[in-house]
Amino acid sequence: MPENTVEVLMIEDNPVHVQLIRHYMESSRLTTRLHVAGTLREGLDLIGEASFDVVLLDLVLPDSADLDTLHSVRAAAPELPVIILTGLDDVSLAATAVEAGAQDYIVKTQANTTLLSRSIHYAIERVRARSGEWDSAMFKLAQQQFLKAAQIMGLDENIRERLLFPQRTHIVTLPFRRDEYHLVENVFGYRVQHLLTMGPTKGGIRYHEDVNLGEVSALAMWMTWKCALINLPFGGAKGGVRIDPTDLSRRELQRLTRRFTSEIIDIIGPDKDIPAPDMGTDEQVMAWIMDTYSQQAGYTVPGVVTGKPVVLGGSLGRREATGRGLVYLVEAAAQHMGMSLDGATAVVQGFGNVGSNTARFLDADRVRVVAVSDVTTGIYNANGLSLEDVFKYCEKNRFLSGYPEADEVTNQELLELPCDILAPAALQNQITGDNADRLKCRLLAEGANGPTTLDADEILGEKDVFILPDVLGNAGGVTVSYFEWVQDTQNYTWTLEEINTRLHNILIDAFERTVHRASEDHIDMRTAALIEGISRVTQAKLLRGIFP
């Protein structure tokens, strides 16, 4: 089943209504899996055995009736959203159930596909919003990494407390019309600015169904350290909308983007906060943001975003900058380790913008890329993949699934393949204390944000794996975004050769400083990179002081 499948438990004893609801769910936009219980006891047993996203509950069952039914379900799973299934004669009871804690109610005889799917979606969203936006594994990891570095460097307690949470958080709920004009969706959007001390803030915007305040705050915090590490005049920011972009038509995506831009328009700008593409967004989304902002300003403002098309003021080399930068750092790390790249083997997790370009540039360095993966599958060929064929296959079929010239492997199997270079370029928390000991790489080059947990760091350190941490490894993107911003503000254009040369010099300088600090202080590369960035931020904060 897809990762974003909604697990639905229906506790209903009428088989006709069960079949009706099943039919509506099968034709819904939501990807769901339905589990059915005919009695309250069966339903409670299922809740105890499995994890569900939502419960569809008939209040009148063979072994329970009225609000006692709801209270029993909520006692078993207090945070589980409940939607009441009711008949016309029991609407007042259903309304009372909503007052008592249910999320919504649906009259069975008036149900349809749209009503059911929207009710499920909003029930889950409301519970998620109430359950604590900060409760994010990614945000906890970002704070833990910061606190570890702060402890080692003896950071002033006042500065530590100031940097532990973002300086500004902007949360919006925004409507946009579906292509069925009468349908208006409401979604959550975020823009977080972690630090305003260093200059305007900088960071991407992602569209993903799991976006929340904690995740966006973690990414903004990492962006602060990243910009400080490579000496860019930015603080860290990040934004996002909690939605699955693959479920949107191009017209829906444009309406969503323009409405989100209008909601955050007062806090972005070339001198305030400069968005860029991230997961689920691209050059086209940036073009829509730029146009929406410019329409309100009354003139074209190309510097409001980076990562936009070149014809609109985008920079040459921006699209492939993160992957190219990661490979520049792999080259430097290999030289530092005494490892030849000619004939070395590599595994790349993720085949989006970062992963595909990482694989492409590693291949150009005569590294044998033996495995890659995307959201559908991983593919492995011990003799090396023909990346030209893989790219052609993806252009035709969109995903890697079904690629004929390699063996399929799971995500876990891919991470544990023997190789010289492992480049996680997908999601966070991929390498943990549970699997770190089974990794068989010499160099871990992090293209994704937060792919490795702290306990995994300890294990990999004991295994003498050299780690290029994410705050350094994926800094190529924001570096070329800086170049784009400079070109926009100066109305000037650099050549691709100039951009790549400047990118290489900036990243190698940051790498050498990080290696030197790690060696001098006898600490790991991640902590060394963080201390480099945090030290620069601390110096700036102390110099600026507090007003008033």
Secondary structure, 3 states (H helix, E strand, C coil): CCCCCEEEEEECCCHHHHHHHHHHHHCCCCCEEEEEECCHHHHHHHHHHCCCCEEEEECCECCECCHHHHHHHHHHCCCCCEEEEECHHHHHHHHHHHHCCCCEEEEHHHCCHHHHHHHHHHHHHHHHHHCCCCCCHHHHHHHHHHHHHHHHHCCCHHHHHHHCCCCEEEEEEEEEECCCCCCEEEEEEEEEECCCCCCCEEEEEEEECCCCHHHHHHHHHHHHHHHHHCCCCCEEEEEEEECCHHHCCHHHHHHHHHHHHHHHCCCCECCCEEEEECCCCCHHHHHHHHHHHHHHHCCCCHHHCCCCCHHHCCCCCCCCHHHHHHHHHHHHHHHHHCCCCCCCEEEEECCCHHHHHHHHHHHHCCCEEEEEECCCCEEECCCCCCHHHHHHHHHHHCCCCCCCCCEEECHHHHHCCECCEEEECCCCCCECCCCHHHCECCEEECCCCCCECHHHHHHHHHCCCEEECHHHHCCHHHHHHHHHHHHHHHCCCCCHHHHHHHHHHHHHHHHHHHHHHHHHHCCCHHHHHHHHHHHHHHHHHHHHCCCC
